[in-house]
Amino acid sequence: MTDFSTKIDALLQTYERFGVHLGLEASVKLLSDLGNPQAQVPIIHVAGSNGKGSVCAYLSSILTEAGYKTGRYTSPHLIDWNERICINNQPIPSETLYHTLLKVQSRIDPNFSPTQFEAITAAMWLYFAEQQVDIAVIEVGLGGRLDATNVIDRPLVSVIVSISREHWQRLGFTIANIAREKAGILKAGCPAVIGQLPEGAKNVVDRQIAALGCPAVYPQPAQLIDGRANQGSLNYQLPLQGEIQLHNSALAIAAIQFLREQDWNISDDAITNGIANTTWAGRMQWYKWNGNQILIDGAHNSASAIALRQFIDTLDRPVHWVMGMLTTKDHADIFKALLRSQDSLFLVPVPGHSSAAPDELATLAKEICPGLEACQVYSDVFAGLEAAQAENLTVLCGSLYLIGDFFHQVRDRA
């Protein structure tokens, strides 16, 4: 039996040497040579620092519930590349993805060599066009203006979920710089849904909306009433954890309302059932490991760390944190958001990526939170989890790549 996952990894690794390149030239050339499949796919385009994945999950679940053949493109994946490309919430089969990538590869002009993300994004457009999806929910990979997904002139709706200081090495040092990049997904006259943004970011986005004449809404978070979310006339069960989902689900509903105005047939029941059926792995997810419930979340920047801490505080229990982070993250801000006296910290490396050194993180953590009950370093995530297991709450977080490695190893050990 052919291991297509291994073949996909090997094929995509050939593009790793081109690194990360923000720019549309290579994508536009490649898609042109593929017959511009993106022109055949109506899309909702979703950007943001945090929460864009769960907004995409809500939207694709609602649209699937409404009876539409719905594509979804998100990144990064946790275990396998095919998680990124879904139709009706089902990942593209590995064999199909491999052969789609071969089609992409056959059309590459050596003078316009794509990056890894540009190659997989081109495969997504080709697959969705070939499968004749009714609509696709497309998550921006990095930034917005120069992201490989930003090749559509007329999105049905553009959504900017949130803006915080992340990927500043590539997007700019200030919130305003980052906002300008994310606002690059907005298109003239096309509807926009805007989340709760810091003032400096909101000013930038508002100016872009005015310049482009975008019909725009700024939804308030849903209200929690008797354990259910309420947004206008809609009452629904939120399956994803954390107060931030009141905000994210409200943005998804606002985007759906814009589609309704464009004569898409989406009932209230499709919205409430679609939200209730939404799943999104690795984000405030309860998971049973070694007979105990642990909480798993990416929490890879300060804003997502704050959201995780807010949820943790509702549980009123000391925390055993098992954490690994990349070198590119704001370690101090994440620790300040998460750590409290009496918590314990178990630091591990992030395999296969530019991991921050656990011993250096330990030194920083003890400076930021000297009241930690324990602060120790372990060789891998399983050693850290085994040391952390106790009556206290164990939380695995700090990097989606770390969480993906954990799930990958759990699957392989099964």
N, C-alpha and C positions, 0 to 999 in steps of 0.2 A: 504494500500500500504506500503510495507516494505521500511524503510529509510535505504538504504544500505550505504549511506555516514556516518551515525551515527554508524552503525555496523563496518565499516572500521576504524573509529576513535577509537572506543572502543578496537578493536582487536590490532591495532598498538600501542595503549597506554600501552599494557601489556609488550611491549619491551622497553619502555622509561626508565625503571629502569636500563637498561644495559648501558645507556648513549651513548657516542661517543667512539668507540674503533677503532684505526687505526691498522689494521692487517688483514690478509687474511685467517687465519686458519678456523674460523667459517664459512666464506663464501664458502671456498673450500669444507669443509665437507658437508655443507647443499646442495650445488649444486651437489656434487657427489651422495648424497642420492636421489636427484631429477632426476638423470639420465644425469647430465651435459648438461642441455639445452643450456648453453652459447656456447657450441661447435658447435651448429647448426646455429648460428647467425653470419654472416659476419658483421664486425663493422668498423665504423670510431670512434676513441676515442679522446675526446676533453677535454683538461685540460687548466687551466689558472686562474688568479686572477680576471680578468674582461673581459667581452665580450664573454665568452664561450657559454652562453645561446643564444645570437644572432647569433653566428656562427653556432650552432646546428640548429637554426631556419632556417637560409639560406640553409644549407645543406639538411635538410629534405624536405624543400619546392622545391628545385631544383630536388631532386631525385624523389619526388612524381610527379612533372611535367614531368619528363622523363619516367614515366610509371612504376616505381618500387614500390613494396609494401614496404613502408619505416617506420621502427620503429624509435621513438625518445624518449630518456629518459633524463629528466632534473630535477633539484631541485634548490631551494625549490619550492613548489607549492604556488600559491597565495590564492586560496580558498579551493579547494578539492584535495585530494591525487591523484585522477585519472588524473589530469592535467599532472602529471609527466610522464605518460606512454601513448604514442600516436602512432597510425598507420595512415599514410597519413594525419597527422596533426589533427586527431580526437582522443580525449581522450578515454581510455578504459572505457567501461560502468561500472558504480559503482557496479552493480550486478556481473559482470564478475570479477572485481578486488577483490571483497569480496570472491568469491568462489576460485579464484586463490590463495589468501592469506591463505585460509583454507587448500588448498593442500600443500602449503609451511609449514604451521604450523604442519601438520600431519607428516612431515618428519624431524622435528627438533629433534636432539639429545640433551637431557637435559644437557649433558656434554659440549655442544658447543652452548650455547644459543646465538642467534644472537642479534645484536642491531636493533633498529627500521629501520635504513637505510639499514642494511644488509637484513632484512626481505622483505622490499619493492623492493630492488634490485633483490633479488631472484625471486620475483613475476614477475618482468619485464622480466627476462631471460626466465622464464617458459612461459609467455604469448606470447612473440615474437616467441619462438620455436614452440608453439602450433599453432600459426597463420601463421607459415612458411613465415615470412617476408623475402624479398630478401636481405635486408640490414638494419642495425640499426645505428643511430647516438647516441652515448652514451656520456653523459657529466659526468665528474668526480665529485663526491660529495665534497671531501675535500682532497687537496694535489694531490696524484696520485699514488705513489709507493705502499702505503698500503691501498688505497681506495678500497671499496668493488666491484667497477666496474672493477678493474685491474686483471681480472682472464682470460684474453684472451692472447694466445701466439703469434697469428699472426693477428693483426689488419690490415685492408686494408690500412689505413692511420692513423697516430697519429698527432694530432694538439696541439701545445702549443700556446695559443692565446696571453697571457701576463703574466708577473710576477711582483707582487708588494708585499709590506710587509702587508700581511693579514693572519689571523689565525696563527700568529706567536707563540701563546701559545702552539700550537700542532705541528707546522711544523718547528719551529726553529726561532731564533731571527734575523738572518741575511737574506738578499736577497739570498745569496749563499745557505744557508740551505733550504730555500723554493724552490729554483730552483732544488736542488737535489731531493726533493720529487716529484715535478711536472715532472721532466725528467724521473721518474720511469715508466711512461707509454710507453716510447720508447722501441721497441723490435728489436732484432737483424735482420738486413736486411730489416726491414719494413720501408716504406716511412714516412717521417716526414715533416710537415709544421710548420714553426716557425715564430711567430710574432715578433714585435719590442720589444726587451727586454733590460733592463738596463745592462750595461757592465758586472757587477758582475754575473748576472744571465746568460747572453749569454755565458760567458766563461764556466760555469758549463754545460750548455746544449750542447755546441759545443763539449766538451770533451766526453760526453756520446754518442753523435752521432758518433763521430770518433771511440770510443771503440766498438760500436755495428754495425758499417758499414751501417748506415741508409742512403739511398738516401734522401737528404734534400734540401728544398728550403726555402728561406727567402723573401717572397713577399714584395714589396714596396706597400704602400697604393695606391688605385686607385686615379686617378686625377678627379677633378670636372670640367667639361667643359660644359658651357651653361646649367647648372642646372642638368646635367646627369653625372653619374660616368663613367669613362673610364679605362679599365684594358686590355692592349694589344689590341686585335681586338674587344673586347666586349664593348658595350655602353649600360648602363642600368639605370633604375630609382631606386633610393634608397628609400624605404618606411619608413625606421627607421631613427629617427632624430639624428643629431650630427655628427661632423667630424669624430669621432671614427669609424663610420660605413664604411668609405672609407677603413680603415684598416681591419675591420672584414670581409667585403664582399670579399676583396682581398684574405684573408686566405681561405675562403670557396671555391672560384674559384680555388685556387691552389690545394686544396684537391680533387676537382672534376677532375682537370687535371691528377692527379695521378690515379684516377679511370679510366679515359679514356685510359691511358697507359696500364691498366689491362683489357682492352676490354669491359668496361662498356659502354653502348650506351647512351650517354648524349649529346644532340645537343646544339649548341649555343643558340637556341631559348628556350630550356628547362632551361638553366642557366639564361638568362635574364628575362624570364617570371617567373621562380621560385623565383628569388630575388624580382621582383616587387610584387609578391603575398605574401611575407613574412610578418607575424605579430608576435609581441612579447610583450605581455602585461606587463605593469608596468615599462617599460624602455623608458624614454623620450617619454611618451605617453600623447597626448592631450586628455582631458576627460571633458565632459560637466557635471557640477555639480551646482545645484541651479541657472541654467540659465547662468553660466559663464564658460569659458574655463579655466581649471587649467592644469598645467603640472605635471605629476607624474613620478617619477624615484626613483630607489632604492638608488643610491648614498651612499652605505653603507661602503665604504672605501675611502682613500684619492685619489686613482687613478680614481675611478668612479666619485668622487666629482669634480675633476679637469675637466673631460670630460663634466660633466653637466654644470659647470661654463662657459666653453668655448662656449657651445651652448647658454647659457643664455646671454652671452656678445654680441652675434650676434643680439639679440632682442632689446638691448639698452633700457631697462626699469628697474626701481627700482623693487625689488623683495620682496614679502611677503613670507617668508619661514615658512612652517608648518613642523616641524621635530620631530622625535623620534628616539632614537638610543639604541642599546643594550650595556650592560656594557662592552662587549669584544672588542668594536671598539675603534679606535684611534680618540677620539672626537676632540682633539685640531687640528689635521691635517685636519680633515673634515671641521671644522669651518674655518680654515685658507684658505682652497681652495674655500669655498662657499661665505663667508660673505664679504660684502662691506659696507662702510659708506652709509647711507640713506636707506639701506635695513631694513626690520623689521623681527623679529624672534618670532614665536609662537611655544612653545615647549610642546609636549604631550608625555605620556607614550606609550610604545609598549605593548599591552595587551597579556597576556599568555606567555610571554618570559622574560628573564632576562633583564629588561628595566633599562637603566640609569635613575637616578632621574632627572626629568625635572628642578627642582630648582637648582641642582648642575650644570647641563648643562648651565642654564641661567647665573650663576656666571662666568663660564668659557668663555662663548660667549662674555660677556661684557668686560672681560679682553682682549680677542683676538681682538675684533672689537668694541672699545668704541664709534665709530661713528654710531652705530645702531640707527635707528629712534625709534624703540621700541623693547623690549625684554620681553616677557610675558609667563606665564605658564598656561596651560589649562588642564582640567581633562581628556579630550579624543580628538580624532582626529576631530570629528564633531564640538566641541566647538572651537577648534583651527581654523578650516576652516571658520567657521562663523565669527570669529573675524578678520580673515585675508582678507575676501572678500572686495575688493576695486577695483579702476581703475587700480591699479598696478598688475603686474603679480603674481599670487599665485602658489607656487611650493610645492607639497607634496613629501617629500623625507626622507632619513636617514636610512630606513630599509625596506626590502622586506616584512618582517612580518607585519610591520605597514600598508603597502600598501595592503597586503592580507586581513588584518582585515577590512580596509576601504571598499574594494570591497565586502567582505563577508556581512558586515552590509548593504551596499547599496542594495545588492541583497535581503537580508531578509526584508528590508523595502519596497521593490517595491510591 
